[in-house]
Amino acid sequence: MLELYKPDMYKQNIYSIDYKKLKSCGIKCILFDLDNTIIPTYLSKPTRKLKDYIEKLKDMKLKIIIISNSGKKRLLPFKDILEVDCAASAKKPSKKKYQKILDEYKYDVSEIVVVGDQLVTDIFGGNRMGFYTILVDPISKQEYIWTKFNRVKEKFIMFKLKRKGLLKRGNYYE
């Protein structure tokens, strides 16, 4: 059970991931978490840096989908400005939205990567689906109240993973 919380890769942020390598391994679709993964929670629209980076990924012919537990209203500016698809109110780690993405876009499980900052929602949810998972450090310390509850559980899980030599905060790997 503990292995479901271990990401396949751990990087400092989305900008330190080797997307060319992922693409060469058969990845066609990236499911990015929104808050504290690609943007801090206090920003309501994408930065120029993020927009330029997402354009680079789209130029590589990677499908970008933002999957978030936030509602449509929060995701709409990102959908419109970044010109990407979104899955709002995902209720991660539930499998429902992930399965909907598989069904709608006709990707194989091996062609999708989930990138997120939380073990409890992003990594656990992605691993349950059999997707490749990448943990990144949170961008900001400012978080929603429900995320703070998840962080308490995450600290306990991180402690267990560290004790087993599976994951340690700040020890990045591919």
N, C-alpha and C positions, 0 to 999 in steps of 0.2 A: 504493500500500500504506500509506503514512504517513497518508493521509486516514482510514483505518479506525480510527485512534487518536484522531482529533479529535472531541470531543463536540459535539453540536449546541448545547448550552448549558453554561455553567460558572458555578456559584454557590458561595457560601461554605459553605452547609449546606442541609439539607432544608427548613429553616424559611424560607429566603429565596427559595424557588421560588414563582412565581405559578401555582398549580394551577388557578385559575379561568380563566386564559388558556389553559393546556394543554387544559382541558376544552372551552373554546370552539373550539379547533382540532381537536376530534374525539378527544382522548385519553379512553379509558374505563378503562384498566388501568395501574397503576403497579407496576413490578417493582423493589422496593427491595433492594439489597444489605444485609446485616445488619451485619457487623463494620466499625466505623469509618465507617459511613455513617449508620445510624440509632442505633447504640449503640456505646460503646467496647467493646473486646474483653474487658475485665476485669469487665464487668457480665453477670450471668446471667439477668436479667429486665428488662423494660422499665421506664423511669422513668414517673412520673405525667405529665410534660410530653409524652413520646412517646405515651403512651396517649391523652391528650386530643387531641393533634394527629392521630393516626390516626383517631380518632372523627370529627373535623372533616372529614377527607378522605372517609371512608365516608358521612357525611351529604351530601356533594356527589355521591353515587352513583358514586364512583370505586372500582373493584375494586383492592384492595391485596393483593399477593403478595410475600412475602419469598423471594428466591432467593439461595442462599448455597452456598459450597463447604464450609461446615461441615455436620456430620452432623445427623441427626434429634434426637438428644439435646440438642444446643445450641439448636436451633430450637423445640423443643416448648414451653418456657415463653412464648415470643413468640407462637406460634400460639394457645395457650390464652388468654393474658391479653389480647392485642390482638384476638383473634377474627378472624384473617386466615388465608389459605391460605399454605402454604410449599412451596418446592421445595428440599429438602436435597440435599447432595452433588452439586451441579449441575455440577461440573467445568468451570466457566467458564474460558475462553471457548468451550467446546464448545457446539454448536448444539442438542444433544439435548434438554436440559431446556426450552430456549426453544421448541423445536418442539412438545414435549409440552404446554406451556401453550397454544400456539396451537391445537392440536388439541382439547384438553380444554375450553377456554373459548370457542372459536369466535370469537376476536377476529381482526380484520384486522391486518396488520403496522402499518398507519398508526394504530391505536388504542392502541398500547402504547408506554410510555416506560420506559426503564431508568435508574435513579438509582444511582450508585455512586461510590466514592472511588478506584478503580484504573483506570488506562488499559488495562492489560494484560489484565484479566479482564472488568470490567464494560463499559467503553466499547467495547473491541475486539469483545467478544462480542455486545453489542447492535447495533453497527454492521454486523456481519456478517449479522445477521438482517434488517437494514433498519429496525430500531426507531429511534425518536427517543431520543437519549441525553443524559443530564445528568451531568456530573462535579461532585462536591462535594469540598471539602477533607476529609481524614481528621479525625475527631473527636479522636483521641488519638495520641500517638507510640508507645504500647505496641501491638505487633503480633505476630502469629504468625510463626514463623521462615520459613515458605514465603512469607509476604507480604513479608518483608524481601528475599528473593531477587527477587520481582517488582518491588520498588521500585528495585532497581539497574537493571533493564531499563527501568523507567519513566523514570528520570532521563535515560537516553540518548535515549529517544523524546521526552521533554519538551524536551531540548536541541535536537533536530532540528526539532520543531514550532515552538519559539521562533525559531530561526534563519530559518525560512520565514515567520514572522509569523502562524502559525496558532493558537498557544496559548502563553500565558505564565502561570505560576503566580501567582495573586493578581489577575490582570486578568479580572474577572468579566464575563460577557456573557450576553445572551439570544439 
